[in-house]
Amino acid sequence: MKFAIAVALSVVFVAAPTAVLSGDIGDRSCGGGYSCSNAEGKIGDRSCVGDYSCARAEADIGSASCQGEAACRKAGAFKIADGACNGYRSCQGVKVDVAKGTCNNPFECCNGDDFPDECTPL
C-alpha cells in the first residue's frame, strides 16, 4: 500500500518596511531598509537603493537616482533628475530641483541648514 503525503509549504519573506504612500515605483527601486518608507512622489527605475535612501521624500525622483544610505531622505517637494544624488546623504533634505547627473558625492547637496549634524562628514 502506497501513501502519499501532501505538504504545503509556504515561505514568506518579510523585509524592512518600504511602503510608499502615493506615487509610482519603477523597476528595481526601493531596495534597502526603509528605503521608500512614507515617500510620496514618483520613483523611477533603479532608484532609492540603500537604507533610508528615499524615506519621507516628497520629490519626484528620476531613474538611477538616490542610491546610497539616506541619499534623498526627507527631500522636499521638487524634482530629482535622472542619475542624480548617488552618494551617502548626497541630497538629504534638499529643497530645490536637482539637475541630471549632479550631487553624486557624499554630502554634496545635503541641506545643512535643516540637518547640520547629519550633513557634515566625520
Backbone torsions as a table, in degrees:
resi	resn	phi	psi	omega
1	MET	NA	129.5	-179.1
2	LYS	-101.0	140.8	177.6
3	PHE	-116.8	135.6	175.9
4	ALA	-113.1	126.0	178.8
5	ILE	-114.6	121.1	178.4
6	ALA	-100.6	124.5	179.4
7	VAL	-122.8	124.1	177.7
8	ALA	-96.1	120.9	177.8
9	LEU	-106.2	135.0	177.9
10	SER	-126.7	121.0	179.4
11	VAL	-111.4	126.7	179.9
12	VAL	-119.8	124.6	176.7
13	PHE	-96.2	126.8	179.0
14	VAL	-118.6	118.2	179.4
15	ALA	-107.4	175.4	176.3
16	ALA	-60.9	147.5	-177.7
17	PRO	-58.2	134.1	175.5
18	THR	-132.9	30.5	-175.3
19	ALA	-63.1	142.6	174.6
20	VAL	-114.3	128.7	-177.4
21	LEU	-71.5	-39.6	178.2
22	SER	-153.3	161.8	179.0
23	GLY	102.8	174.2	-178.7
24	ASP	-104.8	150.9	178.7
25	ILE	-119.7	128.1	178.8
26	GLY	-77.3	173.7	179.9
27	ASP	-63.7	140.9	177.4
28	ARG	55.6	35.6	178.5
29	SER	-110.5	164.4	176.8
30	CYS	65.7	54.5	178.3
31	GLY	-110.3	118.5	-179.8
32	GLY	134.1	160.3	-179.3
33	GLY	-60.2	123.0	178.1
34	TYR	57.3	24.5	-173.2
35	SER	-58.2	-36.1	-179.4
36	CYS	-123.9	22.6	-179.1
37	SER	-59.7	120.9	178.2
38	ASN	63.0	22.3	174.5
39	ALA	-73.2	149.2	-174.0
40	GLU	-119.0	-22.6	-175.4
41	GLY	-91.9	-179.0	175.2
42	LYS	-74.8	139.3	-178.8
43	ILE	-122.0	122.0	-177.9
44	GLY	-74.0	-179.9	-179.8
45	ASP	-65.5	143.4	176.1
46	ARG	55.8	37.9	-179.0
47	SER	-119.5	162.4	178.0
48	CYS	60.6	56.4	-179.4
49	VAL	-113.3	114.5	-178.1
50	GLY	134.9	152.4	-178.8
51	ASP	-56.8	131.6	178.3
52	TYR	57.7	17.9	-172.8
53	SER	-56.1	-37.4	179.8
54	CYS	-130.9	21.3	-179.1
55	ALA	-59.1	129.7	178.2
56	ARG	61.5	22.0	177.4
57	ALA	-77.6	141.1	177.5
58	GLU	-106.5	-6.3	-173.5
59	ALA	-79.9	157.0	164.2
60	ASP	-82.5	130.0	-173.3
61	ILE	-117.8	126.7	-179.1
62	GLY	-71.8	-174.4	-179.8
63	SER	-78.3	149.0	178.6
64	ALA	54.9	43.1	-178.4
65	SER	-126.9	161.3	175.2
66	CYS	58.9	49.9	177.7
67	GLN	-105.0	113.2	-178.5
68	GLY	140.5	152.7	-177.9
69	GLU	-56.1	125.8	177.9
70	ALA	55.4	25.5	-175.8
71	ALA	-55.4	-43.1	-178.3
72	CYS	-126.3	24.8	-179.6
73	ARG	-58.9	131.7	178.3
74	LYS	58.5	29.0	177.3
75	ALA	-68.0	132.1	-176.4
76	GLY	-69.8	-177.6	-175.7
77	ALA	-76.5	97.2	-179.1
78	PHE	-165.1	-163.4	179.4
79	LYS	-121.4	135.0	171.2
80	ILE	-108.4	117.1	-175.1
81	ALA	-73.3	174.1	179.7
82	ASP	-59.0	141.6	173.9
83	GLY	66.2	26.8	-177.9
84	ALA	-115.7	158.6	173.5
85	CYS	62.6	45.4	-179.4
86	ASN	-105.6	79.8	178.3
87	GLY	-177.3	160.7	-179.5
88	TYR	-54.7	117.5	179.6
89	ARG	50.8	29.9	-175.2
90	SER	-62.8	-33.4	-178.8
91	CYS	-132.5	26.1	-179.1
92	GLN	-58.7	126.1	175.7
93	GLY	69.9	9.6	-178.3
94	VAL	-61.4	143.4	-175.0
95	LYS	-121.4	12.7	179.3
96	VAL	-126.9	165.5	175.4
97	ASP	-61.4	144.3	177.6
98	VAL	-116.5	122.3	-176.0
99	ALA	-71.4	158.9	179.5
100	LYS	-54.6	130.3	174.6
101	GLY	71.3	18.3	-179.0
102	THR	-112.1	170.5	176.7
103	CYS	58.2	46.2	-176.4
104	ASN	-102.6	14.2	176.6
105	ASN	-111.4	151.7	178.9
106	PRO	-52.6	132.2	176.8
107	PHE	66.2	0.6	-170.3
108	GLU	-53.4	-45.4	-178.4
109	CYS	-120.5	21.1	179.2
110	CYS	-63.5	137.6	-177.8
111	ASN	-79.3	91.3	-178.1
112	GLY	-70.0	-20.0	177.9
113	ASP	-67.3	-43.1	-179.2
114	ASP	-89.5	-23.2	-176.4
115	PHE	-132.3	59.8	-174.7
116	PRO	-59.9	-34.5	-177.9
117	ASP	-82.6	-15.3	-176.4
118	GLU	-105.6	-5.3	-176.9
119	CYS	-111.6	17.5	-178.9
120	THR	-120.3	124.4	177.4
121	PRO	-59.6	146.6	178.9
122	LEU	-73.5	NA	NA
